Amino acid sequence: MARRCELTGKGPIKGSKIWRSGKPKKLGGIGTHVTAITKRRFLPNLQRVKAVVNGEVRYIRVAASAIKKGLVVKPPKRTWKAVAEPSKTA
């Protein structure tokens, strides 16, 4: 399953983690130095929500930012109750 928002199209992006050693100058050291740069991925904050899509209710994976923007149309709440089956005591 792709890590991609179904509404905005947000997906993973590439970046890097920078490793530094040394004490910063403002803390009394001689400065920090980069010792390694490793690749990493920044993943979108995907949430599985129930939404109305093309007139039908289904689960979709959307980014949290899309939910905050109001792009997700939530389905109406159910107001009816399930009918209880009659007990067989005969």
N, C-alpha and C positions, 0 to 999 in steps of 0.2 A: 504494500500500500504506500503510495507516494506521500511524502510529508509536504503537502501543498494545500493551501486554502482553496475551497471550492468557489468562494465568492470573489476574493481579491486576487488570487493567484500567487500569494506570497509563498516562497519556498526557502530552502536552506541557502545561505550565502557563505562564501569562503572568507576566512580571516586568519589571523595568526595570534599566537600567545607569545609574548616577549618575556624571556627570562632575564632578570637583571641581578647583578651581585654588587656588593659594595655599600657603603654608607653615604647617604645624600649629603651634599655640601652644606645645606642649611641645618643639618643635624650634627655638623662638626666633622664630617668625613672628607674624603678626597674626591667624592663623586661616584655615581653608579655607572656600571658598564654593562652592555648587552652581552650575554654569554651564549644565548641560543634563541632561535626563533623557530617555533614549531607550528605546523599548519593545524587549523581546527575549523569546525563548521558551526555557524550560528543557526539554530533551528527555530522556526516560528512557533509561537505559543498556540498550538492547535487544540481546540476543544470539540468534543462530540456533542452536538445539540440537535434536538428535534425541531424541525422547521417545515414551513409550507413551501414546497418547490413545485412549480407548475400545477398548482391546485391540489397536490397530494402531500400528505404528511410523511416525512421520512427523516432519517438521521443523516446529518452531513457533518463534515469536519471543516470547521472554520477557525480563523485566527481570532484571538481575544479582542484585537483591535476592531475587527469587523462587527463583533457583538456590541462593543462600546459605541460604535458609530451608528448602530441601529439598522444595519444592513440585513439582519436576520429577522424574518417574520415568524413569530412564534405561533403555534397552532392554538385554537381556542380550547379552553378547559372543558372536559367532559362533565355534563350535568346530569346524565342519566345513570342509574345504578343497575348493576347486573341483576338479572332475575334469578332468585333462588329456586333451585329445583325442589319439587315436592318430595317429601320423604315417603319411602315405601314401607308402610307399617301393616299392610294387609296380608 
